[in-house]
Amino acid sequence: MSAQPEQEPDLDLQLRKFQKELSAGTVSLALLAVLGDATEPMYGYQIAKRLEQLEGVLSGKQSALYPVLRGLEGSGLLESFVEPSVSGPPRRYYRINDAGRVVLARWADAWRATRDSVDAVLGPLAAHPSTDSSVSRGDLA
């Protein structure tokens, strides 16, 4: 019986899988935070541009915003309305409501607790970012 050669893990595939798992849980929080910080209602493109400025979890993935926005609205955390646009099709504007602000505060607390717990497990790795230049904050989308 011959030994099977060990397969090396596909590091890029493992990273993409991990980033997808992280993104799934953080997109709603990021969207609520952007809308919670906004002084007026925002439409999808504006939200996407704001996330790009922050190099956030959805940077460069505008199409992924809309299902999450609809889900948050369906959960009663956002309100929306449509207004005509002089430069194209009508735009749907979103704003966070009072229930959304309460949920945002609770999710932010949960996020900080999770972050602190993971940082404690990571120990020195949490304080010293990887020198692997192939991983960037924008990759978390």
C-alpha positions in Angstrom: 0.0 0.0 0.0 1.5 3.3 -1.1 1.0 6.5 0.8 -1.1 9.2 -0.8 0.8 12.5 -1.4 -0.4 15.1 0.9 -2.5 17.8 -0.8 -1.5 21.3 0.1 -4.4 23.5 1.0 -5.4 26.1 -1.6 -4.6 29.2 0.5 -6.5 31.6 -1.8 -9.6 29.4 -1.7 -9.4 29.1 2.1 -9.1 32.9 2.4 -12.0 33.6 0.1 -14.2 31.1 2.0 -13.3 32.8 5.3 -13.9 36.2 3.9 -17.3 35.2 2.6 -18.2 33.8 6.0 -17.1 37.1 7.7 -18.9 39.2 5.2 -22.2 37.3 5.6 -22.4 38.4 9.2 -21.1 41.9 8.9 -22.8 43.4 5.9 -26.1 44.2 7.7 -24.2 45.8 10.5 -22.2 47.9 8.1 -25.3 49.1 6.2 -27.1 50.0 9.4 -24.1 51.9 10.6 -23.8 53.9 7.3 -27.5 54.8 7.4 -27.3 55.4 11.1 -24.6 58.0 10.5 -26.3 59.6 7.6 -28.0 63.0 8.0 -30.5 62.3 5.2 -31.8 59.3 3.3 -29.4 57.6 0.9 -29.9 55.5 -2.2 -27.9 52.4 -3.0 -25.1 54.0 -5.1 -24.5 56.6 -2.3 -24.3 53.8 0.3 -21.9 51.9 -1.9 -19.7 54.9 -2.4 -19.6 55.6 1.3 -18.5 52.0 2.0 -15.8 52.3 -0.6 -14.5 55.4 1.2 -14.3 53.4 4.3 -12.7 50.4 2.6 -15.4 48.4 4.2 -16.9 45.0 3.9 -18.8 45.7 0.7 -16.3 47.8 -1.1 -16.7 47.2 -4.8 -19.8 44.9 -4.4 -22.7 47.3 -5.0 -25.0 44.6 -6.3 -24.7 42.8 -2.9 -26.2 45.8 -1.1 -29.7 45.6 -2.5 -30.7 42.2 -1.1 -29.4 43.2 2.3 -31.2 46.5 2.2 -34.4 44.8 1.2 -33.9 42.3 4.1 -33.3 45.1 6.6 -36.4 46.9 5.4 -38.4 43.7 5.5 -37.3 43.2 9.1 -38.7 46.7 10.0 -35.2 48.3 10.5 -35.2 50.6 7.5 -37.8 52.7 5.7 -37.6 53.5 2.0 -39.3 55.6 -0.6 -38.8 56.2 -4.3 -38.1 59.5 -5.9 -37.7 60.4 -9.6 -34.2 61.2 -10.7 -33.2 63.8 -13.2 -30.3 61.7 -14.4 -31.9 58.3 -14.8 -34.4 55.9 -13.4 -36.2 56.6 -10.1 -34.1 56.0 -7.0 -35.1 54.2 -3.8 -33.9 56.0 -0.8 -33.3 54.3 2.6 -33.2 55.7 6.1 -32.8 53.9 9.4 -35.8 54.1 11.7 -36.0 54.0 15.5 -36.1 50.2 15.6 -33.1 50.1 13.3 -31.2 52.4 15.7 -31.9 50.2 18.7 -30.8 47.1 16.7 -27.7 48.9 15.4 -26.7 49.7 19.0 -27.1 46.1 20.1 -25.3 44.7 17.1 -22.4 47.1 17.6 -22.1 45.9 21.2 -22.2 42.2 19.9 -19.6 43.1 17.3 -17.2 44.7 19.8 -17.6 41.7 22.2 -16.9 39.3 19.3 -13.9 41.3 18.1 -12.5 41.5 21.6 -13.0 37.7 22.1 -11.3 36.8 18.8 -8.5 39.3 19.5 -7.9 37.6 22.8 -7.7 34.2 21.2 -5.4 35.5 18.5 -3.1 37.0 21.1 0.0 38.5 19.4 -1.4 37.9 15.9 -4.2 40.4 16.6 -1.6 43.2 17.3 0.7 42.3 14.4 -1.0 42.2 11.0 0.1 39.6 8.5 3.0 40.6 6.3 1.2 38.8 3.5 0.5 41.7 1.1 -2.1 39.6 -0.8 -4.6 40.2 2.1 -6.1 43.7 2.3 -9.1 45.2 4.1 -10.9 45.4 0.8 -10.7 41.6 0.4 -13.2 41.2 3.2 -16.1 41.9 0.8 
